[in-house]
Structure formats: C-alpha cells, structure tokens
C-alpha cells in the first residue's frame, strides 16, 4: 500500500514535511482526521486507526483505537502532548504508519491518503458486523451507547436524560428521584465509592467534545429530542481515556447540531468551515460560472414577470408609478427581487457540494440578495435621482457581485452531509 499523511500545527500553519497539509483546530478534539482514497478522493470507511504513545508522558493511555465512519472521519477526544505512532489499517489498502509529535495546547487536523493494494487472502469465514459493533470491538471494552431512536419513546413521556440512561444503560443508576419541583436527580455508576467526595458521584459530562462545568444540571435539563447519541464510559475505562479525575465515569453526549464541522484553517476566524479534511479544493470556477448563469436567468425571469406592472424607466417611476393593483404589484416585486436569489442559492449549493459537505441554499440566497437588491435599485437610477456612475455600479453589483457573494458564502459556511 502507498500512503501519505498531511497535517498542520496550531495557528501558525507551519508545514512539517511529507507532502501534506495541516489545519489548526480551535475546538476539541485534540486530534481529528479523514482517510481518503488517493485515486478517487472518497472517504475510506471501516479503516482501523491506532494512536500509540511512544513516550510515557505522551498520553493518558498508551494505545487508543478508532474506526473511520462512512465518510472516512475519525477523532481522538483526548491526547496529551508527546510523540505518537499513528497506524492506519484497512483490508483493501494494507497498513500505513506515520509518527506524530503533539505539543501542549496544539490540535491537529490530519488527512491520510491511501492507495489500494492487492492482497493474497487465505480462505476466511466472513462475519457481518454493524459499524457500531466494529467500533465497540476497536475500543476493546463493552460499549454502552444509546441512540436517538432509543431515546425517542422516553422523550415523548417528558422524562429527562438521567432517568433515560438509568433505564437503557446497564450499570447506571438513579440514586434519588425528584421529590420537589426543581430538585435534581443524582445519576451515577454502580459500584463507585469515594470517601473524599460524599454525596452524588456524578460522572463527567462532555457535550459535543466540550466538558460541562456542572454535569448534574446538564443530565437533568438537556432535552432528549436534541440528542443524537449518548455513550456511558464506566469508571475503569474512563480513568484510562480521560485521566484520574474521571474516576466516577464519563457521559459522552453528541447533539444533533454537533454534526456541523466548524473552525478555520490556518488563520481563518472561528465559525467558518474547515477545508482541511476535504479531498479536493473548492470548485471556484465551476461554481462562479453556474452562479452567473443562474443569476442572469433569474433576473430575466423576474423582469418578464414584473414588466407588465412595474416601470423601469427611472427609480421614481419604478417605486411610485406601478400600474397594477397592490397585491399584483407586490407579487411583481417579489418575482423581480426574489427569483435570482432562490435560483442562485440552489444552484450554488448543488454545484459547490462535495462528498463530505454542502453549503446552505438559504445562506447563499441571502448573500446574493444583500448585493443584488441594492444593485437593481442603483441600476434604475438616472442623472436626476442617482450619482455619477450609479447605474453602471448597480449593473455590476446585480450581475457580477451578487453571484460572487453567493459563491463566497457557499465556500465559507457549510455543513457536513448526514449519512
């Protein structure tokens, strides 16, 4: 197998050799990445990722394993500074290994590209396993995971997460129920005893990779219909994965909004989409051409639908000398100003989509409208109600600036495709 690893360190964006890219992550986890096929750029599902510490101070555990998801993504939620060996194994690609160095406070975004290799196989017995089963085997322990489908019946009863986990997860109990309005329920793992901390031994609660300052409140107040999945990590395993302060266990919660990949690459501001894990760059040329064509068609369609009622000779006549009834005039203006926005927003989201992410049609449409609407107004001005060059500026804004703004919004604000 032939493979390569691409990475970046921190906010400095310093390239450390190998033929790769490195993207800074401003949100946990400490290490995230994607495994892709070198020829097609598609994500590789079911690859086993092993992160092994080469020095004692490198991590809370000497060896952690993960399985890539349907688009090739993986992540290690907790990794201390040190030197690691990253090993990627897949039946169709063989084994690839690379050494990583992680300093304190740094977060890494990795992209591993693999080439298929021919493998001679002896006769084997094939056992079919789901993705969750493969992930559980990679962890090496019993995985106590609850999905949104399992939580849905309990959510309809109005119950809270603490009682739901006590019903669905073995080894978890509610020690005291609510006896008065506003009283919090104590959730803890069975068998946990602490003489130094009497009372409720609440597990650490991590929501979308962010540790909660008061986990007990989160378990009692987080709406069940906002949760995608919950994993209960028992005290024995939690101590290895999350450190000594997790001796009461850990509850990992992934919300439905947590499927969004955000964060900048290099020095990009927080909140913008991170392109470090994409297989290919954004298709600027193709998307700009499609946006320009859709915008032109939308403007012509809007003009054709509104020409009977609206006057286009001057700005004053356009707004004050409409020739149809009020509702018809309102519909004409909606067609003139809305047709280009909807068309451009939809086309840009479709053309600019990748196998991993896609922009928002409505965000693209809003960005187009911010430039297009004043552009149309300026294009209707004359020497009497405008300024020198206002008409030309308006034409450029409506025909060129508006689709360019939609494409820029599609590039910056994206969501990971749900699989």
Steps between C-alpha positions, in 0.01 A plus 500: 500500500610852428390772739577852609410718798425872484486717811544852655592623846310755706415843361839552344433266209865377480539207259712216632595308190345194339270642234219600724279765632442587858196683629462662841197405699357750745256250651561165670579218422878528516549279190251455217542383144373335187619197300446533124572299186789651303340434159137599564528733801210319664503428873611151607249339738596233753872578523650422842693795645743428784667782695783361715713708735875459448590679825347461842399866531327503165146400593260379763499159332778324311273383216163627371308361202228643277306393188434749217136583427313506169693800365839394640501725810658412835591685818686455828322700767789516745871489423773656709825646368760252382615281214255254341496229237188526282415173323226466237387148403244396240443171323507659153785742570735315732678681783643852514696651792625850577653666807335811650621750757236688700606794718298643786198702390521384136218339303548309178284442193640215290422370153633153416498401132525128417543299181342154462730201502449144383489261795516121477241360739466155647148360528320683779166492677322832449306638793263789434520776762345845520705817526418532871616142558829566321553815706427312822753231409764763425452647848564159656224547758124473522357815345194642671353716224145637469368643173234762428263223388524338843446834674197599290236298695630635832506856362128477427434429870667828601771323701858631527833356391606371842199271534528399132858382552401313814244308293714432192862466618615205716701599805348849531254590772294790630568519871223743589195615308339842488293561809447873453474724192846611387686227690778334299531124458832334592635274224805283568663171407441204728791398719665845514608587856685810618580591862646835391188604308181403684164551333421464132794365296395652168698388194682756289261620226641596159263650242630523140858461631456785752521412869208638702570694817195349674422159355213433740308802368566392140369148564181645648432780251631405152194421279497142376381599151823699447725198566647291217674241718629440855790279605555405864867429572532305830753609764758231415523599134447871567808516720711375211344722234433820692735513799485458875223755557257278305486232772120536511464425126431714195180571303569597135208680334478586131220741410331529162668839441835340581521354149619834372871525434607853574827676556755669282802377311823687559404843635133487393253637760308258718159401367611451139507159339828308527617379158798304635312170483366545145652286225490775236504881504183703459388515130516878464486517120214256451294649783552862387397411145187318620412785738537762225279302264233439766507868598454614139208261449345616829530868411344444156221289651430763765493776239266303275259430788497860627526704176122533461456664840828677580665793322872468431561844344620662825526430871212730591268349238601151605389550861217755470337440161405132508217413261332204672308440821685490831524123532602456139766769538631329815518168315684666212761646733538165673563335163750768396701496822444139608540289186877559462567435869321165519646379173857599584477360854381161379742468207806606701420254782466217246805577288726587794417184698765237571482140618549628857321834526247731341415869530162640605263606223342767719829648621615519141173669402530757780858583399384542139210724609723728711686602183231446236215707648694828532657424162159485331400827669819678388456363147164683480641840596539793262709817510219667697456246783843330497865594492771483241549137403220370725324313218821327388587410857153354551525286187837359614365430850187325372668291228850429637523593867184316612592153366857545626365574850288183489800289399711651781228417754481144365877462546510638855180369660440127452363194675624142497265276304294268721556131420 
